[in-house]
Amino acid sequence: MSVHRTFGPKTQRRRAAPYDDLPPPSLKFMTNSERGKYYRRRRKLYGAYLEEQVADLREEIATLAVSRQVQHELALSQRRTPLGAAAHIVNEYCVLFNHGTPVRLAVDEQDASASLVAQATNSQRGFLRAVMTEGVRFGEFLGIDLVLAQWERYSLFHAAIEWTMKSLEVIQLAEPRELNADNRYDDGPLVVSIAATLRVRFSRRTIEEVFPHLVGDEELTQLLIGREVTYPSNNQFHFDRNGKIEWYAVEADYAGALLTAIKDPMLVARIMGEAVIVRGHMIGDEDDGRQLAVVNEVEDHEGNRTEVHAASSPETQAELSDDDCWPSSNKYEGVSVVSDDEPMPESSSNRMQLSYILDN
């Protein structure tokens, strides 16, 4: 029995074909017994095909039901306090992805193979579709499916993961990102910033998929398998005027975390030298449907420049900078609400506990 690995939004589960792939045989040359077997096989294949279609539709309905429920609850929350709603969204996101996505062994009886599959739950998919714009900018890429695909890869490529939020800040920008005559006196969008850690346990799959240049060095591979590494990360969730996340920016320190775990700078340099980590946080090859975002700079009336997500185009990859990265969590220590035209406050009068924000 062969074993394959499956992940990402572009990977579709194999569906039983309603008919054989081979041309239909000439029935007139069949015996009654052979014709009976042929038609029974056709009915079986078609039945399996319909069952899988029904299962897919049920999953889609469940995802849409979760998304609708979340949107309803957020609409009520945003009427009371946008700050609380934004903090609640990010906290719930951290809770849902605290241990990544489920990983299971899927067996395909058609070709006698088994696949390790990481697949987000209906709750995870439904929640993201409720709180993020469809074209959400993820680092320097686009799309909810890509966010889910990366979570699936992190889950599949490690023996275990735990994402833990350490602190949360809600920031009210002083003015809109794109100023015009109609909105120049409006408040700016909300940004929720969290500090978090991603604790992972390396497996052989980690070496094969993230550090493939180490394959063949069994001594180093054995040194890394089973080792736990904790990556610190900073995550910013930028909300649009409708209260949805339109940009999710991540920064993670891979080299620093490996140095803390291994304590050998030369060895860390070798491990990270040809690692399949793109833009600082995207792991694995590029068959996950990733699409780069086009970013324009907008200058306000004071001459300050702001990045604005405009569109997407695969041809712009070489032009974009390398400043966004990945993961974070649900255990928190504190929250502050600040404005970008003030220094970061440390006084108790300007700091708010997460429980207060989420309850209002």
N, C-alpha and C positions, 0 to 999 in steps of 0.2 A: 504494500500500500504506500503510495507516494504521499508526501506532505508538502503543501504549498502554503504561502502566506498571502492573505488578502487584506486590503485596507483601502481607505480613501473613497471619496464620493464617486469616482469614475468606475470603481469596481462594482459590477453588478452580479448579484447572485445568479448562479446558473439555473435556468429554468428548463424544466422538462419540455421537450418539443412535443407538440400535439401529434406529430407524425414522425416517422423515421426520416433520417437525413438521406437515406439511400432511395433511389427511384423505386416506385412500387413494383412488386413482381407481377408477372403475368399470372393472373388468378386461374386462367383456364388450364394451366399446366400443373396446378396444385391439386393435391388430394383433398378430400373433405376435411381430414384432420389438420392438414397444413393451413387450409383456409380458415378453419376455426381458430387456430393459434394466432394467425395473422390478425384477424379482427379483434381477438381478445387483447392482443398487444396494443393495437391502435386505441382501443377503448381505455386501456390502462394508462397509456401515455397522455391521452387527452384529459383523462380524469386528474392525473397528477398536475398537468398544466393548469387546469381550472382551479385546483386547490391552491396552488402557489399564487395565482393571480388574486384569489380571494384573500389569502393571507397578506399579500402586499397591500391590498386595498384597506384591510383592517388596520394595518400599521399606519398607513397614511391618514386614515380617519382619526386614529388615536393621537397622532402627532398634531393634527389640526385642532382636535378638541383641547389638548393641552395649551396650544398657542392661543386659542380663543379665550380660555379661562384666564390665562396670564394677562392678556391684553385688557380684559374686563377689570381685573383686580388693579392693574397699574393705572387705568383710567380713573378709578376712584381714588387711588393714592395720590396721583398727580394733582387732583383738584385740591387736596388738603395742603400738600407741600411738595414742590418739585425736588427739593433737596433730599427729603426722606425717600421719595420714589426712586431717585437715582442711586442712593446708597443701598436701598433694598434690592434693586436689580443686580448690582454688582455682588452683594453678599450672597444672594440666591444663586448666582452664576458660580461663585466659589464653592458653595455647598454641593451643587449638582456635579461638579467636575473634581471634587476632592480626591477621588481615586481614578480619575480618567474615565475611560469608557470600558464596558465589559468586553472580555476576551473569551472566546469559546472555540471549541473544535467542531467544525462543520464537516460532515461526511457526505460525499457525493457518491451515491450507489451506482450512478450511470457509468462512471469510469473508475470506480474502486479507489478513490482518492480522498484524502482528508485535508482540510485547510484550517489553519489557525486564523480566526476572523476577529477583528476588533470592530465593534459596531455600536454607535451611539444609541442610547435608548430613545423611545418616543418622547419621554419627558425632556431629555436633553435637546433633541431636535426641535420640539415644539416650543420650548422656552426661548431658544436662540432666535427662532423665526418671529417670536412675539416681541423681543426686546431689541433686535438689531435690524437695521435697514438691509434690504436684500443685497445691495451692493456695498455692504460695510467694508471699509478699508481695514485690512488686517496687516499691521506693519506696513509693508510696501506692496501688499497684494490685495486681492478683492474676494469677497464672497463668504457667506455663512458656511457653505459646504467645505471651504478650505479650512476654516476654523475647526470644524468637526473632524476633517481628515487629519489634521495635525494632532488633535487629541487622540484619535485612533492610532496614529503612528507612535506617539509617545507611550501609549498603553501597550501596544503590540511589541514594540522594540525593547521593552524593559520587563524584568521579572516582576517588578512592583513599582508603583508611583504613589506619592502622596503630596498634594498641593495644599499649602497652608498659608492663609493670609495672616500677616503680622500687624498691619496698620492700614487705616483707610482715611483719606482726606477728600472732602467735597469742595471743589473750587468753582467759584462763580466768576467767569471772565468779565472784565470791565465793559466790553463792548462786543458786538457781533464780529465774526471773522471777516465777513464781506460787508463793508460799510457802504451805505447809500443814503440818499436824502430821506428815505422813509424810515430807516431803522437806526440812524446814528445816535438816537437817544434811548434806544432799547438796551436792556441788559444783555450781556453776552451769554453764550451757552455754558452749560455745566460740564465740568470735567471731574471724574472720580479717579483718584490716584491711589493705588494700593502697593504696599511692599509685601512680598511673599517669598516663600521658598518652595522649590520643587525637589523633593527627596526621591531618588530613584535607586533601584538595585539593578546592576548590570547583569546581563545574560549573554549567552553566545550570540543571540540574535542582535543584541546591541552592537557587538563587534562587526557582525556581517552587514548590518544595514546603516550604521552611523559611522563606524570606523573601519570600512572594508580594507583599507590599506594595511591593517594589522593582521588580516587573515593569513594564516601560514606561520605566524610567530606564536606558536602554542604556549611558550613560556609566558609571554606578555598577556596572551589571552586568558590563561589560567589565573594570572595575577589580577585581572580585571573582573572576571566572572564572579558574581556574588558580592562585589564591592558596592557599598552604598555611597552615593555622592549627593550632596545637597546644593542645588543651584539657587543662589539668590536672584530675585528678579524684581523689577519695577514695572507696573502695568498702568496704563492710562486709558480710560474709557471716555471718549468724547461724545456727548449727547447732542442731538439736533433739537430744533425748536419744538418738535413733536414728542420729545422725551425718549427717542430711540437712540441706540448706540450707532454712530455713523463712522467711528474710527476707533480701532483697538490697537494701541501701540505697546510694544513689549521690549524690555531690555533685560538680558540675562548675562551672567558672568560665568561662562563655561570654564575658561582657563583658570580663573581664580578658585572655583569650586574643586576642580581636579587637583590643583596644587595643594589645597587644604587636605584633600583625601589621600594623595599619593606622596606629597612632600618631596618631589624630585622634579625641578624645573626642566631638566633635559628630557625626562620621560614624558612630561606633560606636553612639551613642544612637539615631540614625536607623535603623541596621540592626537593632538589637535591639528597637526600639519596638513593632513589631507582628509579631515573629517567632512562628512556629507552634511554640513550645517550651512544653510544658505541664509544670507541677510541676518545672521546672528541668532536665529531661532527656528528656522524651517528645517526639519530633519528629513532625511531620505531623498530619493531622486525626484525628478520633476514630473512624474506621471500622475500627479494628484490633481491636475487641472488648474494649477496656480496661474493667475493672471495678474500682471503688474498694474499698479495704479499710476495714472498720470497726475502729477501734482503741479499746480500753478502757484506762483507767489503773488499775493495781493498786497499792495501798499496802501496804508491808511493815510488820513490827512496829516498825521504827525511824522510820516516817513517810515513808520515801522512796517516790516514785511511779515506776512503770515502765510503759511502753507494752506492751500485750499484743495481738497480732493475734487478733481474735475471729471476725469473719464478714465478709460483703461485701454491699454494697447500693448501687446506682447513685444512690439518693436522698440519700446522705450526702456527695456531692461538695462541697457548699458548706460543710460543717462541718469538713473536714479541713484541716490546715495545709499549708504549702508548703515542705518542708525536705529533700526527697530529690532526687537527680539522677543523671547517667549517665556512661559508659564507662571502661576500664582495660587491663593487659597481661602479657606473659610474660617480659620481660627484667628481672632482679631484681638488687638490690644488697645487700640484707641482710634479716634477719629477727630479730624479738625475740619472746620469749614472756613475757607479763606477767600479773598478776592485777589486777582492777579495784580492789582495796583497797590497792594499792601505787603509789608514784609511777612514772612511766615510767622504766625503768632505762636507763642509758647505759654502765654498767660492762661489761667483757667477760665477767664471770662470769655475767651474766644475759642476755646476747645469744647467739643461736644462729644459725649459718649455715643457709641454706635446704637445702643439700645434706645436712646432718646430719639435719634434721627429716624430709626426704623419704625418706631411706635407713633410717629406723627405724620 
